[in-house]
Amino acid sequence: MKKLFVFILMLLFIAGPAVSVFAQKSTSSSDASSVPGDVAAYRLQVGEKAARGTGNLLFGWTEIPKRVVDITKETNNPIWGAVAGTFQGTLKAIARTASGASDIVTAPVSPQKDPLIQPDINVE
């Protein structure tokens, strides 16, 4: 019994500080007319997720020409770039578009900061 008590006590000393690392601070303001911090942060996360989803849904198709150009540059073969790039780009475009649709549908349900498909925005 003593060993079990010591084991549980050790777990509390180890896990206790680790739990506080993942705690989130509340950003509530002192202004009574403003929205409380948790609600404002939730609304911001919902908006960011919906915007990311809309961008991925509308511009997912841009993965096709991007992959064609990337593979053509890597192999110095425009024919292989057109064939393989179209195939890979289509697969990635489908994944990005599906991710965008998922982000739009689930934005009010479970906001998250991390997108399903990386990078978040196609900038190249």
NUGU-620567 format. One record per residue: residue number from 1; residue in one letter; y, z, x of N, C-alpha, C, O in turn. Coordinates in steps of 0.05 Angstrom, whole numbers, plus 5000, padded with zeros to 4 digits. Each point is the difference from the previous one (the first is absolute). Layout:
<atoms>
+-----+---+--------+------+-------+---------+------+--------+--------+------+-------+--------+------+-------+
|   k | r | nnorth |  nup | neast | canorth | caup | caeast | cnorth |  cup | ceast | onorth |  oup | oeast |
+-----+---+--------+------+-------+---------+------+--------+--------+------+-------+--------+------+-------+
| NUM | a |      Y |    Z |     X |       Y |    Z |      X |      Y |    Z |     X |      Y |    Z |     X |
...
+-----+---+--------+------+-------+---------+------+--------+--------+------+-------+--------+------+-------+
</atoms>
This chain:
<atoms>
+-----+---+--------+------+-------+---------+------+--------+--------+------+-------+--------+------+-------+
|   k | r | nnorth |  nup | neast | canorth | caup | caeast | cnorth |  cup | ceast | onorth |  oup | oeast |
+-----+---+--------+------+-------+---------+------+--------+--------+------+-------+--------+------+-------+
|   1 | m |   4976 | 5000 |  5016 |    5024 | 5000 |   4984 |   5025 | 5000 |  5017 |   5020 | 4987 |  4994 |
|   2 | k |   4979 | 5028 |  5028 |    5022 | 5001 |   5018 |   5006 | 4973 |  5013 |   5023 | 4992 |  5004 |
|   3 | k |   4956 | 4993 |  5003 |    5003 | 4973 |   5012 |   5013 | 4981 |  4980 |   5017 | 4984 |  5007 |
|   4 | l |   4975 | 5018 |  4968 |    5012 | 4983 |   4979 |   5030 | 5006 |  4997 |   5016 | 4982 |  4997 |
|   5 | f |   4990 | 5044 |  5003 |    5028 | 5008 |   4997 |   5017 | 4989 |  5024 |   5022 | 4990 |  4996 |
|   6 | v |   4967 | 5013 |  5028 |    5014 | 4990 |   5024 |   5003 | 4970 |  4998 |   5021 | 4989 |  5008 |
|   7 | f |   4959 | 4997 |  4983 |    5001 | 4971 |   4998 |   5021 | 4991 |  4980 |   5016 | 4982 |  5006 |
|   8 | i |   4985 | 5030 |  4971 |    5021 | 4994 |   4980 |   5027 | 5006 |  5010 |   5019 | 4985 |  4996 |
|   9 | l |   4984 | 5037 |  5018 |    5026 | 5008 |   5011 |   5009 | 4979 |  5021 |   5024 | 4994 |  5001 |
|  10 | m |   4958 | 4997 |  5016 |    5006 | 4980 |   5020 |   5009 | 4973 |  4986 |   5019 | 4987 |  5009 |
|  11 | l |   4967 | 5006 |  4970 |    5007 | 4976 |   4985 |   5028 | 5002 |  4989 |   5016 | 4981 |  5000 |
|  12 | l |   4991 | 5042 |  4989 |    5027 | 5004 |   4989 |   5021 | 4998 |  5022 |   5022 | 4988 |  4995 |
|  13 | f |   4973 | 5023 |  5028 |    5019 | 4998 |   5022 |   5003 | 4971 |  5010 |   5022 | 4993 |  5009 |
|  14 | i |   4957 | 4992 |  4990 |    5001 | 4972 |   5010 |   5011 | 4982 |  4978 |   5018 | 4984 |  5006 |
|  15 | a |   4972 | 5018 |  4970 |    5008 | 4982 |   4978 |   5027 | 5007 |  4988 |   5014 | 4982 |  4990 |
|  16 | g |   4994 | 5043 |  5011 |    5026 | 5008 |   4988 |   5024 | 4985 |  5011 |   5015 | 4988 |  4985 |
|  17 | p |   4989 | 5012 |  5041 |    5022 | 4985 |   5011 |   4998 | 4970 |  4997 |   5020 | 4986 |  4997 |
|  18 | a |   4955 | 5004 |  5002 |    4996 | 4971 |   4997 |   5009 | 4991 |  4972 |   5010 | 4978 |  4997 |
|  19 | v |   4986 | 5038 |  4983 |    5008 | 4993 |   4973 |   5030 | 4998 |  4998 |   5011 | 4983 |  4986 |
|  20 | s |   5004 | 5035 |  5027 |    5029 | 4999 |   4999 |   5012 | 4976 |  5013 |   5023 | 4993 |  4994 |
|  21 | v |   4962 | 4993 |  5023 |    5010 | 4976 |   5013 |   5003 | 4978 |  4980 |   5018 | 4983 |  5002 |
|  22 | f |   4965 | 5016 |  4978 |    5000 | 4979 |   4980 |   5017 | 5007 |  4976 |   5002 | 4983 |  4981 |
|  23 | a |   5011 | 5039 |  5018 |    5017 | 5007 |   4977 |   5025 | 4983 |  5000 |   5011 | 4994 |  5022 |
|  24 | q |   4999 | 4999 |  4954 |    5024 | 4983 |   4998 |   5023 | 5018 |  4992 |   4998 | 5018 |  4984 |
|  25 | k |   5025 | 4976 |  5027 |    5024 | 5015 |   4993 |   5012 | 4989 |  4975 |   4999 | 4975 |  4995 |
|  26 | s |   5012 | 5042 |  4988 |    5014 | 4991 |   4976 |   5028 | 4993 |  5008 |   5013 | 5014 |  5015 |
|  27 | t |   4997 | 4963 |  4975 |    5026 | 4991 |   5006 |   5019 | 5004 |  4977 |   5018 | 4984 |  4996 |
|  28 | s |   4979 | 5038 |  4989 |    5017 | 5005 |   4977 |   5028 | 5007 |  5009 |   5004 | 5013 |  5020 |
|  29 | s |   5015 | 4977 |  4965 |    5028 | 5005 |   5007 |   5011 | 5023 |  4982 |   4987 | 5007 |  4980 |
|  30 | s |   5035 | 5004 |  5028 |    5012 | 5022 |   4986 |   5017 | 4991 |  4976 |   5008 | 5017 |  4984 |
|  31 | d |   4997 | 4958 |  5013 |    5016 | 4989 |   4978 |   4984 | 5001 |  4975 |   4978 | 4989 |  4998 |
|  32 | a |   5032 | 5024 |  4981 |    4985 | 5004 |   4975 |   4998 | 4974 |  4984 |   4981 | 4997 |  4985 |
|  33 | s |   5037 | 4984 |  5019 |    4999 | 4976 |   4984 |   4982 | 4979 |  5012 |   4993 | 4980 |  4987 |
|  34 | s |   4998 | 5024 |  5038 |    4983 | 4980 |   5013 |   4971 | 5005 |  4992 |   4993 | 5021 |  4990 |
|  35 | v |   4990 | 4960 |  5016 |    4972 | 5002 |   4995 |   4987 | 5017 |  5022 |   5008 | 4998 |  5023 |
|  36 | p |   4974 | 5020 |  4970 |    4987 | 5017 |   5020 |   4987 | 4982 |  5022 |   4992 | 4978 |  4994 |
|  37 | g |   5005 | 5033 |  5030 |    4990 | 4985 |   5023 |   4973 | 4988 |  4996 |   4995 | 4978 |  5008 |
|  38 | d |   4986 | 5037 |  4980 |    4973 | 4990 |   4997 |   5000 | 4976 |  4981 |   4985 | 4981 |  5005 |
|  39 | v |   5030 | 5020 |  4974 |    5001 | 4978 |   4981 |   5014 | 4976 |  5013 |   4991 | 4977 |  4997 |
|  40 | a |   5031 | 5028 |  5018 |    5014 | 4978 |   5013 |   4982 | 4987 |  5021 |   5000 | 4976 |  5003 |
|  41 | a |   4986 | 5040 |  5012 |    4982 | 4989 |   5021 |   4978 | 4984 |  4987 |   4992 | 4979 |  5010 |
|  42 | y |   4997 | 5031 |  4967 |    4979 | 4985 |   4986 |   5011 | 4973 |  4990 |   4987 | 4980 |  5003 |
|  43 | r |   5037 | 5020 |  4986 |    5012 | 4975 |   4990 |   5004 | 4980 |  5023 |   4996 | 4976 |  4997 |
|  44 | l |   5013 | 5035 |  5026 |    5004 | 4982 |   5023 |   4974 | 4988 |  5009 |   4999 | 4977 |  5007 |
|  45 | q |   4980 | 5039 |  4994 |    4974 | 4990 |   5009 |   4989 | 4980 |  4980 |   4988 | 4980 |  5008 |
|  46 | v |   5016 | 5024 |  4966 |    4991 | 4981 |   4980 |   5015 | 4973 |  5004 |   4988 | 4979 |  4999 |
|  47 | g |   5039 | 5023 |  5005 |    5016 | 4976 |   5004 |   4992 | 4985 |  5025 |   4998 | 4975 |  5000 |
|  48 | e |   4997 | 5039 |  5022 |    4992 | 4987 |   5025 |   4973 | 4987 |  4997 |   4996 | 4977 |  5010 |
|  49 | k |   4985 | 5036 |  4976 |    4974 | 4988 |   4997 |   5001 | 4976 |  4982 |   4987 | 4980 |  5005 |
|  50 | a |   5029 | 5021 |  4973 |    5003 | 4977 |   4982 |   5013 | 4977 |  5014 |   4993 | 4977 |  4996 |
|  51 | a |   5027 | 5028 |  5021 |    5014 | 4979 |   5015 |   4981 | 4987 |  5020 |   5000 | 4976 |  5003 |
|  52 | r |   4985 | 5040 |  5011 |    4981 | 4990 |   5019 |   4979 | 4983 |  4986 |   4992 | 4978 |  5010 |
|  53 | g |   4998 | 5031 |  4967 |    4981 | 4985 |   4985 |   5011 | 4973 |  4990 |   4986 | 4980 |  5000 |
|  54 | t |   5039 | 5021 |  4991 |    5012 | 4975 |   4990 |   5003 | 4980 |  5023 |   4995 | 4976 |  4996 |
|  55 | g |   5014 | 5034 |  5027 |    5002 | 4982 |   5023 |   4974 | 4988 |  5009 |   4998 | 4976 |  5005 |
|  56 | n |   4981 | 5040 |  4995 |    4973 | 4990 |   5007 |   4989 | 4981 |  4979 |   4987 | 4980 |  5007 |
|  57 | l |   5019 | 5026 |  4968 |    4990 | 4982 |   4979 |   5014 | 4973 |  5001 |   4987 | 4979 |  4996 |
|  58 | l |   5039 | 5021 |  5008 |    5015 | 4975 |   5000 |   4997 | 4984 |  5026 |   5000 | 4976 |  4999 |
|  59 | f |   4997 | 5038 |  5023 |    5000 | 4986 |   5026 |   4974 | 5001 |  5015 |   4999 | 4995 |  5024 |
|  60 | g |   4979 | 5012 |  4962 |    4974 | 5001 |   5013 |   4991 | 4973 |  5010 |   4986 | 4998 |  5020 |
|  61 | w |   5023 | 4981 |  4966 |    4992 | 4973 |   5008 |   5011 | 4992 |  5027 |   4990 | 4981 |  5012 |
|  62 | t |   5030 | 5033 |  4998 |    5012 | 4992 |   5026 |   4981 | 5006 |  5023 |   5005 | 4992 |  5023 |
|  63 | e |   4973 | 5022 |  4972 |    4980 | 5005 |   5021 |   4987 | 4974 |  5008 |   4991 | 4997 |  5023 |
|  64 | i |   5007 | 4983 |  4959 |    4986 | 4975 |   5007 |   5014 | 4985 |  5022 |   4988 | 4994 |  5020 |
|  65 | p |   5038 | 4999 |  4976 |    5013 | 4985 |   5023 |   5003 | 5017 |  5025 |   4999 | 4990 |  5022 |
|  66 | k |   5004 | 5037 |  4974 |    5002 | 5018 |   5023 |   4975 | 4999 |  5017 |   5002 | 4998 |  5025 |
|  67 | r |   4975 | 5003 |  4963 |    4975 | 5000 |   5015 |   4995 | 4972 |  5012 |   4989 | 4998 |  5022 |
|  68 | v |   5019 | 4981 |  4965 |    4997 | 4973 |   5011 |   5016 | 4998 |  5026 |   4990 | 4990 |  5020 |
|  69 | v |   5035 | 5020 |  4979 |    5017 | 4999 |   5024 |   4989 | 5018 |  5022 |   4999 | 4992 |  5023 |
|  70 | d |   4992 | 5032 |  4970 |    4989 | 5019 |   5020 |   4976 | 4989 |  5014 |   4998 | 5001 |  5024 |
|  71 | i |   4983 | 4988 |  4961 |    4975 | 4989 |   5012 |   5006 | 4975 |  5016 |   4988 | 4996 |  5021 |
|  72 | t |   5031 | 4988 |  4970 |    5007 | 4976 |   5015 |   5012 | 5008 |  5027 |   4994 | 4987 |  5020 |
|  73 | k |   5023 | 5034 |  4980 |    5012 | 5009 |   5025 |   4978 | 5012 |  5019 |   5001 | 4996 |  5024 |
|  74 | e |   4980 | 5019 |  4964 |    4979 | 5013 |   5016 |   4982 | 4980 |  5013 |   4992 | 5003 |  5023 |
|  75 | t |   5000 | 4976 |  4962 |    4980 | 4981 |   5010 |   5012 | 4974 |  5011 |   4985 | 4985 |  5013 |
|  76 | n |   5040 | 5010 |  4983 |    5013 | 4974 |   5007 |   4985 | 4976 |  4988 |   5000 | 4979 |  5011 |
|  77 | n |   4988 | 5025 |  4965 |    4986 | 4979 |   4986 |   5010 | 5000 |  4971 |   4991 | 5017 |  4985 |
|  78 | p |   5026 | 4964 |  5008 |    5011 | 5000 |   4973 |   4979 | 4995 |  4978 |   5003 | 5009 |  4977 |
|  79 | i |   4976 | 4976 |  5029 |    4979 | 4995 |   4980 |   4985 | 5026 |  4994 |   4996 | 5007 |  4977 |
|  80 | w |   4996 | 5007 |  5044 |    4986 | 5025 |   4996 |   5019 | 5021 |  4987 |   4991 | 5016 |  4984 |
|  81 | g |   5034 | 4983 |  5024 |    5020 | 5018 |   4987 |   5002 | 4995 |  4971 |   5002 | 5019 |  4984 |
|  82 | a |   4998 | 4956 |  5008 |    5002 | 4993 |   4971 |   4975 | 5009 |  4985 |   5003 | 5011 |  4978 |
|  83 | v |   4974 | 4985 |  5033 |    4975 | 5007 |   4986 |   4996 | 5030 |  5000 |   4998 | 5012 |  4978 |
|  84 | a |   5001 | 5000 |  5045 |    4995 | 5029 |   5001 |   5023 | 5016 |  4989 |   4996 | 5021 |  4987 |
|  85 | g |   5028 | 4970 |  5019 |    5024 | 5014 |   4990 |   5001 | 5000 |  4969 |   5008 | 5020 |  4988 |
|  86 | t |   4985 | 4958 |  5000 |    5000 | 4998 |   4971 |   4979 | 5019 |  4988 |   5006 | 5014 |  4981 |
|  87 | f |   4971 | 4987 |  5032 |    4979 | 5017 |   4990 |   5008 | 5030 |  5003 |   4999 | 5015 |  4981 |
|  88 | q |   5009 | 4993 |  5043 |    5007 | 5028 |   5005 |   5025 | 5007 |  4984 |   5002 | 5022 |  4989 |
|  89 | g |   5017 | 4960 |  5009 |    5025 | 5005 |   4985 |   4994 | 5004 |  4971 |   5013 | 5017 |  4987 |
|  90 | t |   4969 | 4967 |  5002 |    4993 | 5003 |   4972 |   4987 | 5027 |  4994 |   5007 | 5013 |  4981 |
|  91 | l |   4975 | 4995 |  5036 |    4988 | 5026 |   4997 |   5020 | 5023 |  5002 |   5000 | 5018 |  4983 |
|  92 | k |   5018 | 4980 |  5036 |    5020 | 5021 |   5003 |   5020 | 4999 |  4977 |   5010 | 5021 |  4992 |
|  93 | a |   4997 | 4955 |  4998 |    5018 | 4997 |   4978 |   4988 | 5013 |  4975 |   5014 | 5013 |  4984 |
|  94 | i |   4961 | 4983 |  5011 |    4986 | 5012 |   4977 |   5001 | 5030 |  5003 |   5006 | 5014 |  4980 |
|  95 | a |   4989 | 4997 |  5043 |    5000 | 5028 |   5004 |   5028 | 5012 |  4996 |   5003 | 5021 |  4988 |
|  96 | r |   5017 | 4965 |  5023 |    5028 | 5010 |   4997 |   5009 | 4999 |  4971 |   5014 | 5018 |  4991 |
|  97 | t |   4979 | 4960 |  4995 |    5008 | 4998 |   4972 |   4986 | 5021 |  4983 |   5012 | 5012 |  4982 |
|  98 | a |   4962 | 4992 |  5023 |    4986 | 5021 |   4985 |   5011 | 5028 |  5006 |   5002 | 5017 |  4982 |
|  99 | s |   5005 | 4987 |  5043 |    5013 | 5026 |   5008 |   5026 | 5003 |  4985 |   5007 | 5022 |  4991 |
| 100 | g |   5009 | 4957 |  5007 |    5025 | 5001 |   4986 |   4997 | 5006 |  4971 |   5014 | 5017 |  4989 |
| 101 | a |   4966 | 4970 |  4998 |    4995 | 5006 |   4972 |   4991 | 5029 |  4996 |   5008 | 5013 |  4981 |
| 102 | s |   4975 | 4996 |  5037 |    4991 | 5028 |   4999 |   5023 | 5020 |  5004 |   5002 | 5020 |  4986 |
| 103 | d |   5017 | 4974 |  5032 |    5023 | 5017 |   5004 |   5018 | 5001 |  4975 |   5010 | 5021 |  4993 |
| 104 | i |   4993 | 4956 |  4994 |    5017 | 5000 |   4976 |   4988 | 5016 |  4978 |   5013 | 5015 |  4986 |
| 105 | v |   4961 | 4981 |  5010 |    4986 | 5013 |   4977 |   4999 | 5030 |  5005 |   5003 | 5016 |  4981 |
| 106 | t |   4992 | 4993 |  5044 |    4996 | 5028 |   5005 |   5025 | 5014 |  5010 |   4998 | 5024 |  5007 |
| 107 | a |   5025 | 4963 |  4994 |    5024 | 5013 |   5010 |   5007 | 5025 |  4985 |   5005 | 5021 |  5013 |
| 108 | p |   4996 | 4980 |  4961 |    5007 | 5025 |   4986 |   4978 | 5021 |  5000 |   5005 | 5023 |  4995 |
| 109 | v |   4971 | 4968 |  5011 |    4977 | 5019 |   4999 |   4997 | 5016 |  5025 |   4998 | 5024 |  5000 |
| 110 | s |   5001 | 4962 |  5023 |    4996 | 5014 |   5025 |   5017 | 4987 |  5022 |   4990 | 4983 |  5015 |
| 111 | p |   5035 | 5025 |  4988 |    5016 | 4989 |   5021 |   4989 | 5009 |  5027 |   4993 | 5023 |  5004 |
| 112 | q |   5007 | 4958 |  5015 |    4992 | 5006 |   5027 |   5018 | 4985 |  5019 |   5011 | 4979 |  4992 |
| 113 | k |   4992 | 5031 |  5032 |    5017 | 4987 |   5019 |   4986 | 4978 |  5015 |   5013 | 4981 |  5009 |
| 114 | d |   4961 | 5021 |  4994 |    4986 | 4981 |   5017 |   4991 | 4976 |  4983 |   4987 | 5003 |  4980 |
| 115 | p |   5019 | 4972 |  5029 |    4990 | 4977 |   4986 |   4971 | 4995 |  5006 |   4989 | 5009 |  5020 |
| 116 | l |   4997 | 4977 |  4962 |    4972 | 4994 |   5004 |   4997 | 4978 |  5021 |   4980 | 5001 |  5015 |
| 117 | i |   5038 | 4980 |  4987 |    4999 | 4978 |   5019 |   5022 | 5004 |  5021 |   5023 | 5004 |  4992 |
| 118 | q |   4970 | 4994 |  5033 |    5020 | 5003 |   5022 |   5006 | 4972 |  5012 |   4981 | 4984 |  5001 |
| 119 | p |   5042 | 5010 |  5008 |    5025 | 5014 |   4997 |   5010 | 4998 |  4971 |   4992 | 4982 |  4985 |
| 120 | d |   5027 | 5036 |  5009 |    5010 | 5002 |   4973 |   5014 | 4974 |  4991 |   4995 | 4990 |  4978 |
| 121 | i |   5022 | 4999 |  5040 |    5015 | 4976 |   4994 |   4993 | 4979 |  5020 |   4999 | 5006 |  5024 |
| 122 | n |   4998 | 4969 |  4967 |    4993 | 4978 |   5018 |   5026 | 4990 |  5013 |   5015 | 4985 |  4987 |
| 123 | v |   4991 | 5023 |  5037 |    5026 | 4994 |   5013 |   4999 | 4978 |  5021 |   5020 | 4991 |  5009 |
| 124 | e |   4956 | 5001 |  4998 |    4998 | 4980 |   5021 |   5002 | 4972 |  4989 |   4998 | 4980 |  5015 |
+-----+---+--------+------+-------+---------+------+--------+--------+------+-------+--------+------+-------+
</atoms>
